[in-house]
Amino acid sequence: NIADEVHVIHRRDSFRSEKILADRLAEKAANGNVVMHYNRTLDEVLGDQMGVTGVRIKDANSEATEEIDLAGVFIAIGHKPNTDMFVGQLEMKDGYLVVESGLNGNATQTSVPGVFAAGDVSDHIYRQAITSAGTGCMAALDAERFLDNL
C-alpha cells in the first residue's frame, strides 16, 4: 500500500516463476494496482536533480520505445547475469559462468583456480535469492579452503 500503481516490466510474454506468484501478480493486475508491460526491457532510467522521474522501456520485438512517468525503480532478481566482463577469461555457457559442482569440494570453482562464482552468474536454473545466498556461502568456504592450501 505504498504506491497507487506499480509497473512491472518483463522481458518475455510470460513468467517462469512459481505459478502461485504469477497468479498473485495477475490478480493485482486485474484489480488495477499493477500495470503489466510484457516483452519489454528497461532502456533507461530518467531523472533530474531531484531523483527518478520515469523510465524508457523498449519493445523486445519491434525495438519501439515508450516512456512511463514514475517516481521509483526497483530491479528484481531474474535479470541477465552480468558476466560480460569475463568473456574470454572464464569458461562460460549461455552467458553463465561454468563451475565445478563436483563431489570433491570447490563446487563454486570456475575454470581459473582461485576464482569462484556464486548466485545468478552461475545459476541458470533456480535463480532465487536464497540459492544465491547459499552459493555465496559455498564460494566463501571454497575460497577459504583454496587460500589455506596455497
LINNORFEN-V62933 format. One record per helix or strand of 2 or more residues. SS is the DSSP state (@ for helix, = for strand). FROM is the first residue (numbers start at 1). LEN is the number of residues. Records with the same first field share a line. If there is no record, write none. Layout:
BEGIN
SS->FROM-LEN / FROM-LEN
END
This chain:
BEGIN
=->6-4 / 34-4 / 40-9 / 51-9 / 65-5 / 92-2 / 96-2
@->19-12 / 84-3 / 119-3 / 129-20
END
